[in-house]
């Protein structure tokens, strides 16, 4: 290895590398750009690097994976957190790769407090970026950003939030849109043998360091040995002079000058030139007994050192022990705790839903395809029999057609009357106000203009299990069951969900699990209850089987799924605002395809049966009319009654208006 070379004009020699006892390339890191190449090596923990180096000295065949048991990854002075142990290992094996870093932020009520930031992130620029995101309204809900402190003990950035803000949502947005989370890209290029640049693994760098230290210690030992021998040589001459001091003095006195004295001493006493010089420079105080003893003691000490250094040079194992001992001493003196914490797991990529709080939502949609998402809290509870609140402001010819409850992270499937299905996320549906008409569904679904949405189903990832099904029902009483997994990858342009006859149309879709039961209700107030097992599972392109035999002018008005293990009631709602609850125990389980039994007495006063719900733990009922009136009332206020009754009024309807949808919450 080259240690010294000539300078630019060949006028002098200068060092190429400094003989540092520590592998500073790893401990301090390096970041630079040259012509056609660049290097980016992060800083590391001193103690970890020393432990790895000692392990490599003891076991030269150790792999990079073995060394990574000691070096857990970069250790940045700005602390922070790094993720994905596997990715870190791959980067150190190849010499290239990315390490995801995050600052440290905690949520304290309506504040986000940042106490650590990623390495090489400028705090002032980070605060400015946050402010720009707030100004541009890419992040909403931040009231103030303060840089409270920044000194040798750390930093503190306080982000104050508005009362209606969701702290975790805003923190997720900061992770995604600022350098509070960033990737550090390793590119461990170093000069091999001091000449050739190449990408090195963690083992390559440590091997280079160990080789370098071995050369340094050998050269240092040789230097110390030569120095000790030179000094011992001088001391031997002084001892010889003291033993013959009278003759030495006589010889010097008889000499004509210093040069002649030097020549005479060398010749007469068999001394070297260096010994003769030392004798001529010797002070008279050296003649004292005590001074003589000092010279003799020093000579004995030098002889001892010469012996030890000679043995050291002959034994490579002892050279390694010297290197290890020096490293251990440095670790003891300068080692400290790791600053940057390491999470072995991979950091979950921030999806769009990570920016959205998980909240209850109401989805309403009109016949003309105007859809919106509203929070249930915008509706205040009213007593049974009220008129409700004004809902969507629709054009005169448009009426509301769908009304369902969901959560913002749920998947939502849109089924058309012609049996096609489209998919999106609930949070992707535009948020609206209670009286707003919403946005056209064609804005985010590639749906043909000649088809209308007839059913909407929302489900979370928890529903997606092996025994989960989509159950469909048509206006003509046909039912079909298909595994939910078959709807996991719905194209933007939609896929076929059911094959329909020309005179039939898809009306309702529900989620069901194995062992559930199905109940169909008709507009004339009849119902049939049968097991889901009576409907075999079919592919998406199948037509389905008969669920109920309909009488003249009768069509299916609603259907629901029953869990037979739960004690429940069937709540039915009629078009003119009447409702009642009936224990499901009054509905016998039949074979599918029958005509069913009476579920409500339908009269001109009640209007046709509009909807039904299996009630288990639900507490509130939201009812919406074609003119956009919305009523929220307690389910307990709807009294229980037998199957052959009309029920009680829950909502007073205006002339020409009727209930078209209900949601049980």
CORKAPE-V721479 format. One record per backbone hydrogen bond with DSSP energy under -1.0 kcal/mol. NH is the residue of the N-H (numbers start at 1). CO is the residue of the C=O. E is the energy in kcal/mol with one decimal. If there is no record, write none. Layout:
nh=NH co=CO e=E
nh=NH co=CO e=E
This chain:
nh=5 co=14 e=-2.4
nh=7 co=12 e=-2.4
nh=10 co=7 e=-1.5
nh=14 co=5 e=-3.0
nh=16 co=3 e=-3.8
nh=20 co=18 e=-2.6
nh=24 co=22 e=-2.1
nh=26 co=23 e=-1.5
nh=27 co=23 e=-2.1
nh=28 co=24 e=-2.4
nh=30 co=41 e=-2.3
nh=32 co=39 e=-2.3
nh=34 co=37 e=-3.1
nh=39 co=32 e=-2.8
nh=40 co=187 e=-2.5
nh=41 co=30 e=-3.8
nh=49 co=45 e=-2.3
nh=50 co=46 e=-2.4
nh=51 co=47 e=-2.3
nh=52 co=48 e=-2.2
nh=53 co=49 e=-2.5
nh=54 co=50 e=-2.6
nh=55 co=51 e=-2.1
nh=56 co=52 e=-2.2
nh=57 co=53 e=-2.1
nh=58 co=54 e=-2.3
nh=59 co=55 e=-2.7
nh=62 co=59 e=-2.3
nh=67 co=63 e=-2.0
nh=68 co=64 e=-1.9
nh=69 co=66 e=-1.3
nh=70 co=67 e=-1.6
nh=71 co=67 e=-2.2
nh=75 co=43 e=-2.5
nh=79 co=76 e=-1.8
nh=81 co=102 e=-2.6
nh=82 co=341 e=-2.6
nh=83 co=100 e=-1.8
nh=84 co=345 e=-2.1
nh=85 co=344 e=-1.9
nh=88 co=84 e=-2.1
nh=89 co=85 e=-2.4
nh=90 co=86 e=-2.3
nh=91 co=87 e=-2.1
nh=92 co=88 e=-2.0
nh=93 co=89 e=-1.8
nh=94 co=90 e=-2.1
nh=95 co=91 e=-2.1
nh=97 co=186 e=-1.6
nh=99 co=184 e=-2.6
nh=101 co=182 e=-3.2
nh=102 co=81 e=-2.6
nh=103 co=180 e=-2.5
nh=104 co=116 e=-1.7
nh=106 co=113 e=-2.4
nh=108 co=111 e=-2.7
nh=112 co=159 e=-2.4
nh=113 co=106 e=-3.0
nh=114 co=157 e=-3.1
nh=115 co=104 e=-2.3
nh=116 co=104 e=-1.2
nh=121 co=118 e=-1.4
nh=126 co=122 e=-2.2
nh=127 co=123 e=-2.3
nh=128 co=124 e=-2.2
nh=129 co=125 e=-2.3
nh=130 co=126 e=-2.1
nh=131 co=127 e=-2.2
nh=132 co=128 e=-2.2
nh=133 co=129 e=-2.0
nh=134 co=130 e=-1.8
nh=135 co=131 e=-2.5
nh=136 co=132 e=-2.5
nh=138 co=133 e=-1.7
nh=139 co=133 e=-1.7
nh=143 co=160 e=-2.9
nh=144 co=160 e=-1.6
nh=146 co=158 e=-3.0
nh=148 co=156 e=-2.0
nh=149 co=156 e=-1.2
nh=151 co=154 e=-2.7
nh=154 co=151 e=-2.0
nh=156 co=149 e=-2.0
nh=157 co=114 e=-2.5
nh=158 co=146 e=-2.7
nh=159 co=112 e=-2.8
nh=160 co=144 e=-2.6
nh=161 co=110 e=-2.7
nh=162 co=141 e=-3.1
nh=165 co=162 e=-1.5
nh=170 co=166 e=-2.0
nh=171 co=167 e=-2.6
nh=172 co=168 e=-2.4
nh=173 co=169 e=-1.8
nh=174 co=170 e=-2.1
nh=175 co=171 e=-2.3
nh=176 co=172 e=-1.9
nh=177 co=173 e=-2.6
nh=178 co=174 e=-1.6
nh=181 co=178 e=-1.1
nh=182 co=101 e=-2.1
nh=184 co=99 e=-3.3
nh=186 co=97 e=-3.2
nh=187 co=40 e=-2.4
nh=188 co=95 e=-2.8
nh=189 co=187 e=-2.2
nh=190 co=198 e=-2.3
nh=192 co=196 e=-3.8
nh=194 co=191 e=-1.2
nh=195 co=192 e=-2.0
nh=196 co=192 e=-2.0
nh=198 co=190 e=-2.3
nh=200 co=188 e=-3.1
nh=202 co=92 e=-2.2
nh=205 co=201 e=-2.1
nh=206 co=202 e=-1.9
nh=207 co=203 e=-3.1
nh=208 co=204 e=-2.3
nh=209 co=205 e=-2.1
nh=210 co=206 e=-2.8
nh=211 co=207 e=-2.7
nh=212 co=208 e=-2.3
nh=213 co=209 e=-3.0
nh=214 co=210 e=-2.4
nh=215 co=211 e=-2.2
nh=216 co=212 e=-2.6
nh=217 co=213 e=-3.1
nh=218 co=214 e=-2.2
nh=219 co=215 e=-2.8
nh=220 co=216 e=-2.9
nh=221 co=217 e=-2.6
nh=222 co=218 e=-2.6
nh=223 co=219 e=-2.4
nh=224 co=220 e=-2.9
nh=225 co=221 e=-2.7
nh=226 co=222 e=-2.5
nh=227 co=223 e=-2.5
nh=228 co=224 e=-2.6
nh=229 co=225 e=-2.6
nh=230 co=226 e=-2.7
nh=231 co=227 e=-2.3
nh=232 co=228 e=-2.7
nh=233 co=229 e=-2.5
nh=234 co=230 e=-1.8
nh=235 co=231 e=-2.7
nh=236 co=232 e=-2.6
nh=237 co=233 e=-1.6
nh=238 co=234 e=-2.1
nh=239 co=235 e=-2.7
nh=240 co=236 e=-2.2
nh=241 co=237 e=-2.1
nh=242 co=238 e=-2.5
nh=243 co=239 e=-2.1
nh=244 co=240 e=-1.1
nh=248 co=244 e=-2.5
nh=249 co=245 e=-2.6
nh=250 co=246 e=-2.3
nh=251 co=247 e=-2.5
nh=252 co=248 e=-2.1
nh=253 co=249 e=-2.5
nh=254 co=250 e=-1.9
nh=261 co=257 e=-2.5
nh=262 co=258 e=-2.6
nh=263 co=259 e=-2.2
nh=264 co=260 e=-2.4
nh=265 co=261 e=-2.4
nh=266 co=262 e=-1.9
nh=267 co=263 e=-1.9
nh=268 co=264 e=-2.9
nh=269 co=265 e=-2.1
nh=276 co=272 e=-2.5
nh=277 co=273 e=-2.3
nh=278 co=274 e=-2.3
nh=279 co=275 e=-2.2
nh=280 co=276 e=-2.3
nh=281 co=277 e=-1.6
nh=286 co=283 e=-1.6
nh=287 co=284 e=-2.1
nh=288 co=285 e=-1.6
nh=292 co=288 e=-2.2
nh=293 co=289 e=-2.0
nh=294 co=290 e=-1.8
nh=295 co=291 e=-1.9
nh=296 co=292 e=-2.1
nh=297 co=293 e=-2.9
nh=298 co=294 e=-2.6
nh=299 co=295 e=-2.1
nh=300 co=296 e=-2.2
nh=301 co=297 e=-2.4
nh=302 co=298 e=-2.6
nh=303 co=299 e=-2.2
nh=304 co=300 e=-1.9
nh=305 co=301 e=-2.4
nh=306 co=302 e=-2.7
nh=307 co=303 e=-2.0
nh=308 co=304 e=-2.3
nh=309 co=305 e=-2.9
nh=310 co=306 e=-2.0
nh=311 co=307 e=-2.2
nh=312 co=308 e=-2.4
nh=313 co=309 e=-2.2
nh=314 co=310 e=-1.1
nh=315 co=312 e=-1.0
nh=319 co=315 e=-1.3
nh=320 co=316 e=-2.0
nh=321 co=317 e=-1.9
nh=322 co=318 e=-2.1
nh=323 co=319 e=-2.1
nh=324 co=320 e=-2.7
nh=325 co=321 e=-2.8
nh=326 co=322 e=-2.3
nh=327 co=323 e=-2.2
nh=328 co=324 e=-2.8
nh=329 co=325 e=-2.2
nh=330 co=326 e=-2.0
nh=331 co=327 e=-2.5
nh=332 co=328 e=-2.3
nh=333 co=329 e=-1.8
nh=334 co=330 e=-3.2
nh=335 co=331 e=-2.2
nh=341 co=80 e=-2.0
nh=343 co=82 e=-2.9
nh=354 co=351 e=-1.3
nh=355 co=352 e=-1.4
nh=356 co=353 e=-1.0
nh=361 co=406 e=-2.7
nh=362 co=374 e=-3.3
nh=363 co=404 e=-3.0
nh=364 co=372 e=-1.8
nh=365 co=402 e=-2.1
nh=366 co=370 e=-2.2
nh=367 co=399 e=-3.3
nh=369 co=366 e=-1.7
nh=371 co=439 e=-3.2
nh=372 co=364 e=-1.9
nh=373 co=430 e=-1.8
nh=374 co=362 e=-2.6
nh=378 co=375 e=-1.8
nh=379 co=376 e=-1.7
nh=382 co=632 e=-3.4
nh=385 co=650 e=-2.0
nh=386 co=383 e=-1.4
nh=389 co=630 e=-3.8
nh=391 co=628 e=-1.5
nh=393 co=435 e=-1.7
nh=394 co=392 e=-1.0
nh=398 co=395 e=-1.6
nh=401 co=365 e=-3.2
nh=402 co=365 e=-2.5
nh=404 co=363 e=-2.4
nh=406 co=361 e=-2.4
nh=408 co=359 e=-2.1
nh=410 co=407 e=-2.0
nh=411 co=459 e=-3.1
nh=412 co=424 e=-2.9
nh=413 co=457 e=-3.5
nh=414 co=422 e=-3.1
nh=415 co=455 e=-3.0
nh=416 co=420 e=-2.8
nh=417 co=452 e=-2.5
nh=419 co=416 e=-2.0
nh=421 co=495 e=-2.7
nh=422 co=414 e=-2.2
nh=424 co=412 e=-1.9
nh=426 co=410 e=-2.4
nh=427 co=408 e=-1.6
nh=428 co=425 e=-1.0
nh=429 co=426 e=-1.6
nh=432 co=373 e=-2.7
nh=439 co=371 e=-2.6
nh=441 co=369 e=-2.8
nh=443 co=440 e=-1.9
nh=444 co=441 e=-1.3
nh=445 co=441 e=-1.3
nh=446 co=492 e=-1.1
nh=447 co=445 e=-1.9
nh=451 co=448 e=-1.3
nh=454 co=415 e=-2.9
nh=455 co=415 e=-1.9
nh=457 co=413 e=-2.3
nh=459 co=411 e=-2.6
nh=463 co=460 e=-1.5
nh=465 co=463 e=-2.1
nh=468 co=465 e=-2.0
nh=469 co=512 e=-3.1
nh=470 co=482 e=-3.5
nh=471 co=510 e=-3.1
nh=472 co=480 e=-2.8
nh=473 co=508 e=-2.7
nh=474 co=478 e=-2.2
nh=475 co=505 e=-2.2
nh=477 co=474 e=-1.6
nh=479 co=545 e=-3.5
nh=480 co=472 e=-1.9
nh=482 co=470 e=-2.4
nh=484 co=468 e=-2.1
nh=486 co=483 e=-1.3
nh=487 co=484 e=-2.2
nh=488 co=485 e=-1.7
nh=494 co=491 e=-1.8
nh=495 co=421 e=-1.9
nh=497 co=419 e=-3.4
nh=498 co=419 e=-1.5
nh=499 co=542 e=-2.6
nh=506 co=417 e=-1.9
nh=507 co=473 e=-2.0
nh=508 co=473 e=-2.4
nh=510 co=471 e=-2.8
nh=512 co=469 e=-2.2
nh=514 co=467 e=-1.1
nh=516 co=513 e=-2.1
nh=517 co=562 e=-2.8
nh=518 co=530 e=-3.5
nh=519 co=560 e=-2.4
nh=520 co=528 e=-2.3
nh=521 co=558 e=-3.2
nh=522 co=526 e=-2.6
nh=523 co=555 e=-2.7
nh=525 co=522 e=-1.8
nh=527 co=597 e=-3.3
nh=528 co=520 e=-1.9
nh=530 co=518 e=-2.5
nh=532 co=516 e=-2.1
nh=534 co=531 e=-1.5
nh=535 co=532 e=-1.7
nh=538 co=481 e=-3.0
nh=542 co=539 e=-1.4
nh=545 co=479 e=-3.1
nh=547 co=477 e=-3.2
nh=548 co=477 e=-1.1
nh=549 co=594 e=-2.8
nh=554 co=551 e=-1.9
nh=556 co=475 e=-2.0
nh=557 co=521 e=-2.6
nh=558 co=521 e=-1.8
nh=560 co=519 e=-2.2
nh=562 co=517 e=-3.3
nh=566 co=563 e=-2.0
nh=569 co=615 e=-2.0
nh=570 co=582 e=-3.2
nh=571 co=613 e=-3.3
nh=572 co=580 e=-2.1
nh=573 co=611 e=-2.8
nh=574 co=578 e=-3.1
nh=575 co=608 e=-3.0
nh=576 co=606 e=-2.5
nh=577 co=574 e=-1.8
nh=579 co=648 e=-2.6
nh=580 co=572 e=-1.6
nh=581 co=639 e=-2.0
nh=582 co=570 e=-1.8
nh=584 co=568 e=-2.0
nh=586 co=583 e=-1.8
nh=587 co=584 e=-1.9
nh=590 co=529 e=-3.7
nh=593 co=547 e=-2.5
nh=597 co=527 e=-3.4
nh=599 co=525 e=-3.2
nh=600 co=525 e=-1.4
nh=601 co=645 e=-1.9
nh=607 co=603 e=-2.4
nh=609 co=523 e=-1.8
nh=610 co=573 e=-2.5
nh=611 co=573 e=-2.0
nh=613 co=571 e=-2.5
nh=615 co=569 e=-3.2
nh=621 co=633 e=-3.1
nh=622 co=663 e=-3.1
nh=623 co=631 e=-2.7
nh=624 co=661 e=-2.7
nh=625 co=629 e=-2.4
nh=626 co=658 e=-2.3
nh=628 co=625 e=-1.9
nh=630 co=389 e=-3.2
nh=631 co=623 e=-2.9
nh=633 co=621 e=-2.3
nh=635 co=619 e=-2.8
nh=637 co=634 e=-1.1
nh=638 co=635 e=-1.8
nh=641 co=581 e=-3.3
nh=645 co=642 e=-1.1
nh=648 co=579 e=-2.9
nh=650 co=577 e=-3.5
nh=651 co=577 e=-1.5
nh=652 co=386 e=-1.8
nh=657 co=654 e=-2.1
nh=659 co=575 e=-2.7
nh=660 co=624 e=-2.3
nh=661 co=624 e=-1.4
nh=663 co=622 e=-2.7
nh=665 co=620 e=-3.1
